[in-house]
Amino acid sequence: MMKKIIDYLLSNDLAEIAKRGRKELKSIVIDSKKFRYNKDKPISNVLTKKLLTVKKANEYRSYALNKAKDASVKEKSKTY
């Protein structure tokens, strides 16, 4: 679930994965704050709390609602 929120933030340029040259570091920057983030390991508690606040924001709620509507429309079009 939290991976979806991170994907949303990265795709909408609300967050970025810190880089040094071409190498991606093990941190993510959200609202100009750095959080430890490694794709292969579990998400830290501090980052989880930040993602929960993002999840409660109206922008993310409308994004999730629109995505769910699109999925249901595709589902209905397959049945007809």
Summary of the structure (lengths in Angstrom):
residues: 80
radius of gyration: 15.2
end to end distance: 30.6
largest distance: 50.5
contacts: 170
relative contact order: 0.12
helix: 55%
strand: 22%
